[in-house]
Amino acid sequence: MPLSIYQLSIPAFLRGLAIAGEYCHKASAFCTERGISPSTLIDARLAPDMLPFAGQIQRISDTSKRPAARLAAIEPPAYEDTERTFPELQARIEKTCGFLRSISPEQFDSAPSRLIESRLPSGGVEHLPAETYLLTRALPNFYFHLVTVTAHDILRHMGVSVGKRDYLYLPGEVGSSKKPA
């Protein structure tokens, strides 16, 4: 039996959000251990034209809840981008996870027969089959903000001890070098 749109999206989004929550936890601990202001990491960016760490966490939230809502044909919740502390960023992640968990697999049943609207960087709009939208737009965009030169790399650049295992495994999972806290 082929995987459903739900199986391909919600578990991946929830796992990525859990990883983002671990990044916030590690970043907060790093600031405490080093005696530096949390804003040093929250405002950190790799290039002047990119979003800071807080903005990457906000986009991780947005790039999971919005596509999930589109695929389920429901309205996503709107969150203000006002988070300025690690606890606020973690609360946003938890709120996003709660929204994703509230969507039932059945709400995705009609997704394969619908076209999903996707905005182009040029300002235009394209309409893609749900599977194409999920696999070529939604998931790559989500992972871009989670790890591809963004949240993960900002923390590494600033000296936080995060590596490949932190991206691939949650604490306590097989393959993790760390035990749950």
C-alpha positions in Angstrom: 0.0 0.0 0.0 1.4 3.4 -1.0 2.2 6.0 1.7 -0.5 8.6 2.2 -0.1 12.4 2.0 -0.6 12.4 5.8 2.1 9.8 6.4 4.5 11.7 4.2 3.9 15.1 5.8 2.7 15.2 9.4 5.3 12.8 10.9 8.1 14.6 9.0 6.9 18.0 10.2 6.6 16.8 13.8 10.0 15.2 13.8 11.6 18.4 12.4 9.8 20.5 14.9 11.1 18.3 17.7 14.6 18.7 16.4 14.1 22.5 16.2 13.0 22.4 19.9 16.2 20.5 20.8 18.2 23.2 18.9 16.5 25.8 21.1 17.3 23.8 24.2 21.0 23.4 23.3 21.3 27.0 22.3 19.8 28.2 25.7 22.1 25.8 27.6 25.1 27.1 25.6 24.3 30.7 26.5 24.0 29.8 30.2 27.2 27.8 30.2 29.2 30.5 28.4 27.5 33.4 30.2 26.4 35.1 27.1 23.2 36.9 26.3 20.6 34.7 24.6 20.0 37.5 22.1 23.5 36.7 20.8 22.2 33.4 19.3 18.6 34.5 18.8 19.8 37.3 16.6 22.6 35.4 14.9 22.6 35.0 11.1 25.2 33.7 8.6 24.7 36.5 6.1 23.3 40.0 6.2 20.4 39.1 3.9 19.2 36.0 5.8 16.8 35.7 8.7 18.3 35.3 12.2 18.0 32.2 14.2 14.6 33.3 15.7 13.3 34.0 12.1 14.4 30.5 11.1 12.5 28.9 13.9 9.4 31.0 13.0 9.8 29.8 9.3 10.1 26.2 10.5 6.8 26.7 12.2 5.2 28.4 9.2 6.6 25.9 6.6 5.0 23.0 8.5 1.6 24.4 9.5 0.8 26.2 6.3 1.4 23.3 3.9 -0.3 20.8 6.3 -3.3 23.1 6.3 -3.3 23.4 2.5 -3.1 19.7 2.1 -6.0 19.2 4.6 -8.0 22.0 3.0 -8.3 23.9 6.3 -7.1 27.3 7.5 -3.8 27.4 9.3 -3.5 29.4 12.6 -1.8 32.8 12.2 1.1 33.4 14.6 2.8 36.8 15.1 6.6 36.7 14.7 7.3 38.2 18.1 9.3 35.5 19.8 12.5 37.0 21.3 13.5 34.3 23.9 14.2 30.6 23.7 11.2 29.8 25.9 9.0 31.8 23.5 10.5 30.0 20.5 9.9 26.6 22.1 6.3 27.6 22.9 5.8 28.4 19.2 7.1 25.0 18.3 4.8 23.4 20.8 1.8 25.4 19.5 2.6 24.3 15.9 3.0 20.7 17.0 -0.4 20.9 18.7 -2.0 22.2 15.5 -0.4 19.5 13.4 -1.6 16.8 15.8 -5.1 18.2 15.6 -5.3 17.3 11.9 -6.6 13.8 11.3 -5.4 11.5 8.6 -8.9 11.6 7.1 -8.6 15.3 6.5 -5.9 14.5 3.9 -8.1 11.9 2.1 -9.1 14.3 -0.7 -5.6 15.9 -1.1 -4.4 13.6 -3.9 -7.3 14.7 -6.1 -6.8 18.4 -5.6 -4.4 21.0 -6.9 -2.5 23.0 -4.3 -1.8 26.6 -4.8 1.9 27.5 -4.4 3.3 31.0 -4.6 6.4 31.5 -6.8 9.3 33.8 -5.9 8.3 36.0 -8.9 5.0 36.7 -7.2 3.1 34.4 -9.5 1.1 31.3 -8.5 1.2 27.7 -9.6 -1.2 24.9 -9.0 0.4 21.6 -8.3 -1.0 18.1 -7.6 -0.8 17.5 -3.8 2.0 15.0 -4.0 4.1 17.2 -6.2 3.5 20.2 -4.0 4.5 18.2 -0.8 7.6 16.6 -2.3 9.0 19.5 -4.4 7.9 22.6 -2.5 6.6 22.0 1.1 9.2 19.5 2.4 12.2 21.0 0.8 11.3 24.5 2.1 10.7 23.1 5.6 14.1 21.4 5.6 15.8 24.4 4.2 14.9 26.4 7.3 15.6 23.5 9.6 19.1 22.6 8.5 20.3 23.7 5.1 22.5 26.7 6.0 20.0 28.0 8.5 19.0 27.1 12.1 21.5 24.2 12.5 24.3 26.0 10.8 23.8 29.3 12.6 24.2 27.5 15.9 27.3 25.6 14.7 28.8 28.9 13.4 28.3 30.4 16.9 30.0 27.5 18.6 27.0 25.4 19.9 27.8 21.7 19.8 25.3 20.5 17.2 26.2 18.0 14.5 24.8 15.5 12.1 23.6 13.2 14.9 21.6 16.1 16.4 19.8 16.5 13.0 19.3 12.8 12.4 18.3 11.5 15.8 16.3 12.8 18.8 17.8 12.2 22.2 17.4 8.5 23.2 16.8 7.2 19.6 18.9 4.5 18.2 22.0 6.1 16.7 21.9 9.1 19.1 25.1 9.7 21.0 23.2 11.3 23.8 20.6 10.1 26.3 17.4 12.1 26.9 17.7 14.9 29.5 
